[in-house]
Amino acid sequence: MVTKSFQVHPAIQSDLEAIKRFDEFGGSRQQEIASGTCLVVKNEEIVIGYVSYEPLGLLGQPLLTFLCVHPDFRRQGMATALVMAVQSVVKGRKLISSTEDWCVGTQRIFERLGWSRIGQISEINKDGSAEWFYAISLNAG
């Protein structure tokens, strides 16, 4: 399914049901939506992806926590647009995130956007995989 136009917006409570249909992560996005730290990408009026972040997530720096796009809309720039949107709204020295060592798609997004791999924790995930950490410098604010 190819999307022709999409827009990134702050998520609202009514987006929660659509997010639940494709969300691959544990927990609920409800608190993130309520606190204004969740953005969605919509194709027309349909939520097809989201990103959430914590403004002071890791050592006082913003942390991109979850990034997920509906499988039917992947590889069309939605995740990249979501990451760029977070980069444009957070304040701090660096924006930090992580992904599993096997998650090549997210690694490629970070690398294309100029993020650097800054470390890893080996065998931390349930499947035994490592978690790779990435960061990008921000305009301190």
mmCIF file of the C-alpha atoms, coordinates in Angstrom:
data_MODEL
# 
_entry.id   MODEL 
# 
loop_
_atom_site.group_PDB 
_atom_site.id 
_atom_site.type_symbol 
_atom_site.label_atom_id 
_atom_site.label_alt_id 
_atom_site.label_comp_id 
_atom_site.label_asym_id 
_atom_site.label_entity_id 
_atom_site.label_seq_id 
_atom_site.pdbx_PDB_ins_code 
_atom_site.Cartn_x 
_atom_site.Cartn_y 
_atom_site.Cartn_z 
_atom_site.occupancy 
_atom_site.B_iso_or_equiv 
_atom_site.pdbx_formal_charge 
_atom_site.auth_seq_id 
_atom_site.auth_comp_id 
_atom_site.auth_asym_id 
_atom_site.auth_atom_id 
_atom_site.pdbx_PDB_model_num 
ATOM 1   C CA . MET A 1 1   ? 0.000  0.000   0.000  1.00 0.00 ? 1   MET A CA 1 
ATOM 2   C CA . VAL A 1 2   ? 1.665  3.241   -1.126 1.00 0.00 ? 2   VAL A CA 1 
ATOM 3   C CA . THR A 1 3   ? 0.736  6.460   0.593  1.00 0.00 ? 3   THR A CA 1 
ATOM 4   C CA . LYS A 1 4   ? 0.735  9.687   -1.370 1.00 0.00 ? 4   LYS A CA 1 
ATOM 5   C CA . SER A 1 5   ? 0.583  12.231  1.417  1.00 0.00 ? 5   SER A CA 1 
ATOM 6   C CA . PHE A 1 6   ? 1.145  12.011  5.111  1.00 0.00 ? 6   PHE A CA 1 
ATOM 7   C CA . GLN A 1 7   ? 1.411  14.385  8.025  1.00 0.00 ? 7   GLN A CA 1 
ATOM 8   C CA . VAL A 1 8   ? 3.004  14.153  11.455 1.00 0.00 ? 8   VAL A CA 1 
ATOM 9   C CA . HIS A 1 9   ? 0.914  15.504  14.359 1.00 0.00 ? 9   HIS A CA 1 
ATOM 10  C CA . PRO A 1 10  ? 0.911  15.319  18.142 1.00 0.00 ? 10  PRO A CA 1 
ATOM 11  C CA . ALA A 1 11  ? -1.131 12.259  19.092 1.00 0.00 ? 11  ALA A CA 1 
ATOM 12  C CA . ILE A 1 12  ? -4.533 12.716  20.693 1.00 0.00 ? 12  ILE A CA 1 
ATOM 13  C CA . GLN A 1 13  ? -6.473 10.242  22.852 1.00 0.00 ? 13  GLN A CA 1 
ATOM 14  C CA . SER A 1 14  ? -8.695 9.223   19.930 1.00 0.00 ? 14  SER A CA 1 
ATOM 15  C CA . ASP A 1 15  ? -5.547 7.961   18.109 1.00 0.00 ? 15  ASP A CA 1 
ATOM 16  C CA . LEU A 1 16  ? -4.941 5.334   20.798 1.00 0.00 ? 16  LEU A CA 1 
ATOM 17  C CA . GLU A 1 17  ? -7.230 2.643   19.316 1.00 0.00 ? 17  GLU A CA 1 
ATOM 18  C CA . ALA A 1 18  ? -5.570 2.915   15.909 1.00 0.00 ? 18  ALA A CA 1 
ATOM 19  C CA . ILE A 1 19  ? -2.104 2.707   17.496 1.00 0.00 ? 19  ILE A CA 1 
ATOM 20  C CA . LYS A 1 20  ? -3.081 -0.451  19.395 1.00 0.00 ? 20  LYS A CA 1 
ATOM 21  C CA . ARG A 1 21  ? -3.825 -2.223  16.082 1.00 0.00 ? 21  ARG A CA 1 
ATOM 22  C CA . PHE A 1 22  ? -0.178 -2.219  15.003 1.00 0.00 ? 22  PHE A CA 1 
ATOM 23  C CA . ASP A 1 23  ? 1.850  -1.383  18.137 1.00 0.00 ? 23  ASP A CA 1 
ATOM 24  C CA . GLU A 1 24  ? 4.573  -3.995  18.598 1.00 0.00 ? 24  GLU A CA 1 
ATOM 25  C CA . PHE A 1 25  ? 5.762  -2.741  21.975 1.00 0.00 ? 25  PHE A CA 1 
ATOM 26  C CA . GLY A 1 26  ? 4.594  -3.544  25.474 1.00 0.00 ? 26  GLY A CA 1 
ATOM 27  C CA . GLY A 1 27  ? 2.687  -1.083  27.576 1.00 0.00 ? 27  GLY A CA 1 
ATOM 28  C CA . SER A 1 28  ? 0.242  1.556   26.516 1.00 0.00 ? 28  SER A CA 1 
ATOM 29  C CA . ARG A 1 29  ? 0.833  4.822   24.726 1.00 0.00 ? 29  ARG A CA 1 
ATOM 30  C CA . GLN A 1 30  ? -1.958 6.478   26.744 1.00 0.00 ? 30  GLN A CA 1 
ATOM 31  C CA . GLN A 1 31  ? 0.339  8.296   29.202 1.00 0.00 ? 31  GLN A CA 1 
ATOM 32  C CA . GLU A 1 32  ? 2.650  9.442   26.419 1.00 0.00 ? 32  GLU A CA 1 
ATOM 33  C CA . ILE A 1 33  ? -0.311 10.854  24.523 1.00 0.00 ? 33  ILE A CA 1 
ATOM 34  C CA . ALA A 1 34  ? -1.619 12.569  27.667 1.00 0.00 ? 34  ALA A CA 1 
ATOM 35  C CA . SER A 1 35  ? 1.793  14.132  28.355 1.00 0.00 ? 35  SER A CA 1 
ATOM 36  C CA . GLY A 1 36  ? 2.238  15.330  24.761 1.00 0.00 ? 36  GLY A CA 1 
ATOM 37  C CA . THR A 1 37  ? 5.278  13.139  24.080 1.00 0.00 ? 37  THR A CA 1 
ATOM 38  C CA . CYS A 1 38  ? 3.767  10.970  21.348 1.00 0.00 ? 38  CYS A CA 1 
ATOM 39  C CA . LEU A 1 39  ? 3.566  11.945  17.693 1.00 0.00 ? 39  LEU A CA 1 
ATOM 40  C CA . VAL A 1 40  ? 1.644  10.127  14.987 1.00 0.00 ? 40  VAL A CA 1 
ATOM 41  C CA . VAL A 1 41  ? 1.917  10.002  11.239 1.00 0.00 ? 41  VAL A CA 1 
ATOM 42  C CA . LYS A 1 42  ? -1.378 9.894   9.377  1.00 0.00 ? 42  LYS A CA 1 
ATOM 43  C CA . ASN A 1 43  ? -2.267 8.995   5.827  1.00 0.00 ? 43  ASN A CA 1 
ATOM 44  C CA . GLU A 1 44  ? -5.297 11.186  5.363  1.00 0.00 ? 44  GLU A CA 1 
ATOM 45  C CA . GLU A 1 45  ? -7.042 10.573  8.710  1.00 0.00 ? 45  GLU A CA 1 
ATOM 46  C CA . ILE A 1 46  ? -5.663 7.078   9.393  1.00 0.00 ? 46  ILE A CA 1 
ATOM 47  C CA . VAL A 1 47  ? -2.875 6.659   11.969 1.00 0.00 ? 47  VAL A CA 1 
ATOM 48  C CA . ILE A 1 48  ? -0.138 4.568   10.345 1.00 0.00 ? 48  ILE A CA 1 
ATOM 49  C CA . GLY A 1 49  ? 2.760  5.130   12.734 1.00 0.00 ? 49  GLY A CA 1 
ATOM 50  C CA . TYR A 1 50  ? 3.889  6.718   15.970 1.00 0.00 ? 50  TYR A CA 1 
ATOM 51  C CA . VAL A 1 51  ? 6.946  7.761   17.908 1.00 0.00 ? 51  VAL A CA 1 
ATOM 52  C CA . SER A 1 52  ? 7.236  8.584   21.590 1.00 0.00 ? 52  SER A CA 1 
ATOM 53  C CA . TYR A 1 53  ? 9.942  10.197  23.644 1.00 0.00 ? 53  TYR A CA 1 
ATOM 54  C CA . GLU A 1 54  ? 10.905 11.234  27.154 1.00 0.00 ? 54  GLU A CA 1 
ATOM 55  C CA . PRO A 1 55  ? 12.130 14.852  27.341 1.00 0.00 ? 55  PRO A CA 1 
ATOM 56  C CA . LEU A 1 56  ? 14.592 14.066  30.180 1.00 0.00 ? 56  LEU A CA 1 
ATOM 57  C CA . GLY A 1 57  ? 14.913 10.363  29.535 1.00 0.00 ? 57  GLY A CA 1 
ATOM 58  C CA . LEU A 1 58  ? 18.554 9.367   29.959 1.00 0.00 ? 58  LEU A CA 1 
ATOM 59  C CA . LEU A 1 59  ? 21.053 11.361  32.021 1.00 0.00 ? 59  LEU A CA 1 
ATOM 60  C CA . GLY A 1 60  ? 18.880 14.436  31.542 1.00 0.00 ? 60  GLY A CA 1 
ATOM 61  C CA . GLN A 1 61  ? 18.896 14.129  27.763 1.00 0.00 ? 61  GLN A CA 1 
ATOM 62  C CA . PRO A 1 62  ? 15.840 13.401  25.602 1.00 0.00 ? 62  PRO A CA 1 
ATOM 63  C CA . LEU A 1 63  ? 15.262 9.738   24.797 1.00 0.00 ? 63  LEU A CA 1 
ATOM 64  C CA . LEU A 1 64  ? 13.357 8.462   21.776 1.00 0.00 ? 64  LEU A CA 1 
ATOM 65  C CA . THR A 1 65  ? 11.582 5.499   23.374 1.00 0.00 ? 65  THR A CA 1 
ATOM 66  C CA . PHE A 1 66  ? 9.258  3.871   20.827 1.00 0.00 ? 66  PHE A CA 1 
ATOM 67  C CA . LEU A 1 67  ? 9.049  4.011   17.028 1.00 0.00 ? 67  LEU A CA 1 
ATOM 68  C CA . CYS A 1 68  ? 6.525  1.881   15.171 1.00 0.00 ? 68  CYS A CA 1 
ATOM 69  C CA . VAL A 1 69  ? 4.930  2.026   11.717 1.00 0.00 ? 69  VAL A CA 1 
ATOM 70  C CA . HIS A 1 70  ? 2.079  -0.194  10.516 1.00 0.00 ? 70  HIS A CA 1 
ATOM 71  C CA . PRO A 1 71  ? 3.611  -3.055  8.461  1.00 0.00 ? 71  PRO A CA 1 
ATOM 72  C CA . ASP A 1 72  ? 1.630  -2.056  5.345  1.00 0.00 ? 72  ASP A CA 1 
ATOM 73  C CA . PHE A 1 73  ? 3.284  1.386   5.340  1.00 0.00 ? 73  PHE A CA 1 
ATOM 74  C CA . ARG A 1 74  ? 6.913  0.566   6.087  1.00 0.00 ? 74  ARG A CA 1 
ATOM 75  C CA . ARG A 1 75  ? 9.795  1.556   3.805  1.00 0.00 ? 75  ARG A CA 1 
ATOM 76  C CA . GLN A 1 76  ? 7.961  4.682   2.652  1.00 0.00 ? 76  GLN A CA 1 
ATOM 77  C CA . GLY A 1 77  ? 9.679  7.269   4.839  1.00 0.00 ? 77  GLY A CA 1 
ATOM 78  C CA . MET A 1 78  ? 7.163  7.302   7.702  1.00 0.00 ? 78  MET A CA 1 
ATOM 79  C CA . ALA A 1 79  ? 9.623  6.255   10.431 1.00 0.00 ? 79  ALA A CA 1 
ATOM 80  C CA . THR A 1 80  ? 12.209 8.726   9.140  1.00 0.00 ? 80  THR A CA 1 
ATOM 81  C CA . ALA A 1 81  ? 9.631  11.532  9.235  1.00 0.00 ? 81  ALA A CA 1 
ATOM 82  C CA . LEU A 1 82  ? 8.699  10.594  12.800 1.00 0.00 ? 82  LEU A CA 1 
ATOM 83  C CA . VAL A 1 83  ? 12.334 10.568  13.991 1.00 0.00 ? 83  VAL A CA 1 
ATOM 84  C CA . MET A 1 84  ? 12.967 13.921  12.296 1.00 0.00 ? 84  MET A CA 1 
ATOM 85  C CA . ALA A 1 85  ? 9.872  15.357  14.000 1.00 0.00 ? 85  ALA A CA 1 
ATOM 86  C CA . VAL A 1 86  ? 11.182 14.336  17.427 1.00 0.00 ? 86  VAL A CA 1 
ATOM 87  C CA . GLN A 1 87  ? 14.605 15.782  16.576 1.00 0.00 ? 87  GLN A CA 1 
ATOM 88  C CA . SER A 1 88  ? 12.908 19.097  15.805 1.00 0.00 ? 88  SER A CA 1 
ATOM 89  C CA . VAL A 1 89  ? 10.932 19.377  19.061 1.00 0.00 ? 89  VAL A CA 1 
ATOM 90  C CA . VAL A 1 90  ? 13.215 18.078  21.824 1.00 0.00 ? 90  VAL A CA 1 
ATOM 91  C CA . LYS A 1 91  ? 15.747 20.207  23.663 1.00 0.00 ? 91  LYS A CA 1 
ATOM 92  C CA . GLY A 1 92  ? 19.134 19.148  24.991 1.00 0.00 ? 92  GLY A CA 1 
ATOM 93  C CA . ARG A 1 93  ? 22.672 18.346  23.950 1.00 0.00 ? 93  ARG A CA 1 
ATOM 94  C CA . LYS A 1 94  ? 21.868 14.967  22.412 1.00 0.00 ? 94  LYS A CA 1 
ATOM 95  C CA . LEU A 1 95  ? 18.844 12.879  21.481 1.00 0.00 ? 95  LEU A CA 1 
ATOM 96  C CA . ILE A 1 96  ? 19.427 9.249   22.437 1.00 0.00 ? 96  ILE A CA 1 
ATOM 97  C CA . SER A 1 97  ? 17.705 6.023   21.413 1.00 0.00 ? 97  SER A CA 1 
ATOM 98  C CA . SER A 1 98  ? 18.374 2.318   21.136 1.00 0.00 ? 98  SER A CA 1 
ATOM 99  C CA . THR A 1 99  ? 17.428 -0.645  19.020 1.00 0.00 ? 99  THR A CA 1 
ATOM 100 C CA . GLU A 1 100 ? 18.150 -4.361  18.966 1.00 0.00 ? 100 GLU A CA 1 
ATOM 101 C CA . ASP A 1 101 ? 21.284 -5.501  17.154 1.00 0.00 ? 101 ASP A CA 1 
ATOM 102 C CA . TRP A 1 102 ? 19.102 -7.366  14.617 1.00 0.00 ? 102 TRP A CA 1 
ATOM 103 C CA . CYS A 1 103 ? 16.834 -4.368  13.804 1.00 0.00 ? 103 CYS A CA 1 
ATOM 104 C CA . VAL A 1 104 ? 18.606 -3.238  10.652 1.00 0.00 ? 104 VAL A CA 1 
ATOM 105 C CA . GLY A 1 105 ? 15.748 -0.988  9.509  1.00 0.00 ? 105 GLY A CA 1 
ATOM 106 C CA . THR A 1 106 ? 15.953 1.270   12.543 1.00 0.00 ? 106 THR A CA 1 
ATOM 107 C CA . GLN A 1 107 ? 19.755 1.251   12.425 1.00 0.00 ? 107 GLN A CA 1 
ATOM 108 C CA . ARG A 1 108 ? 19.627 2.456   8.801  1.00 0.00 ? 108 ARG A CA 1 
ATOM 109 C CA . ILE A 1 109 ? 17.204 5.259   9.692  1.00 0.00 ? 109 ILE A CA 1 
ATOM 110 C CA . PHE A 1 110 ? 19.490 6.497   12.458 1.00 0.00 ? 110 PHE A CA 1 
ATOM 111 C CA . GLU A 1 111 ? 22.578 6.292   10.254 1.00 0.00 ? 111 GLU A CA 1 
ATOM 112 C CA . ARG A 1 112 ? 20.902 8.100   7.305  1.00 0.00 ? 112 ARG A CA 1 
ATOM 113 C CA . LEU A 1 113 ? 19.893 10.910  9.658  1.00 0.00 ? 113 LEU A CA 1 
ATOM 114 C CA . GLY A 1 114 ? 23.428 11.322  11.004 1.00 0.00 ? 114 GLY A CA 1 
ATOM 115 C CA . TRP A 1 115 ? 23.088 9.492   14.323 1.00 0.00 ? 115 TRP A CA 1 
ATOM 116 C CA . SER A 1 116 ? 26.169 7.755   15.734 1.00 0.00 ? 116 SER A CA 1 
ATOM 117 C CA . ARG A 1 117 ? 26.285 4.392   17.445 1.00 0.00 ? 117 ARG A CA 1 
ATOM 118 C CA . ILE A 1 118 ? 27.538 5.179   20.946 1.00 0.00 ? 118 ILE A CA 1 
ATOM 119 C CA . GLY A 1 119 ? 27.474 1.842   22.749 1.00 0.00 ? 119 GLY A CA 1 
ATOM 120 C CA . GLN A 1 120 ? 25.697 -1.394  23.495 1.00 0.00 ? 120 GLN A CA 1 
ATOM 121 C CA . ILE A 1 121 ? 24.515 -3.667  26.240 1.00 0.00 ? 121 ILE A CA 1 
ATOM 122 C CA . SER A 1 122 ? 25.087 -7.307  25.298 1.00 0.00 ? 122 SER A CA 1 
ATOM 123 C CA . GLU A 1 123 ? 22.509 -10.047 25.887 1.00 0.00 ? 123 GLU A CA 1 
ATOM 124 C CA . ILE A 1 124 ? 20.043 -7.638  27.553 1.00 0.00 ? 124 ILE A CA 1 
ATOM 125 C CA . ASN A 1 125 ? 16.935 -8.520  25.535 1.00 0.00 ? 125 ASN A CA 1 
ATOM 126 C CA . LYS A 1 126 ? 14.696 -11.533 26.150 1.00 0.00 ? 126 LYS A CA 1 
ATOM 127 C CA . ASP A 1 127 ? 15.922 -13.155 22.938 1.00 0.00 ? 127 ASP A CA 1 
ATOM 128 C CA . GLY A 1 128 ? 19.560 -12.733 24.017 1.00 0.00 ? 128 GLY A CA 1 
ATOM 129 C CA . SER A 1 129 ? 20.255 -9.959  21.528 1.00 0.00 ? 129 SER A CA 1 
ATOM 130 C CA . ALA A 1 130 ? 22.261 -6.841  22.285 1.00 0.00 ? 130 ALA A CA 1 
ATOM 131 C CA . GLU A 1 131 ? 20.749 -3.360  22.523 1.00 0.00 ? 131 GLU A CA 1 
ATOM 132 C CA . TRP A 1 132 ? 22.641 -0.812  20.426 1.00 0.00 ? 132 TRP A CA 1 
ATOM 133 C CA . PHE A 1 133 ? 22.526 2.826   21.543 1.00 0.00 ? 133 PHE A CA 1 
ATOM 134 C CA . TYR A 1 134 ? 22.542 5.755   19.129 1.00 0.00 ? 134 TYR A CA 1 
ATOM 135 C CA . ALA A 1 135 ? 22.711 9.518   19.591 1.00 0.00 ? 135 ALA A CA 1 
ATOM 136 C CA . ILE A 1 136 ? 22.560 12.692  17.548 1.00 0.00 ? 136 ILE A CA 1 
ATOM 137 C CA . SER A 1 137 ? 23.726 16.131  18.631 1.00 0.00 ? 137 SER A CA 1 
ATOM 138 C CA . LEU A 1 138 ? 21.025 18.772  19.016 1.00 0.00 ? 138 LEU A CA 1 
ATOM 139 C CA . ASN A 1 139 ? 21.077 22.510  19.288 1.00 0.00 ? 139 ASN A CA 1 
ATOM 140 C CA . ALA A 1 140 ? 21.311 22.825  23.066 1.00 0.00 ? 140 ALA A CA 1 
ATOM 141 C CA . GLY A 1 141 ? 18.212 24.408  24.458 1.00 0.00 ? 141 GLY A CA 1 
# 
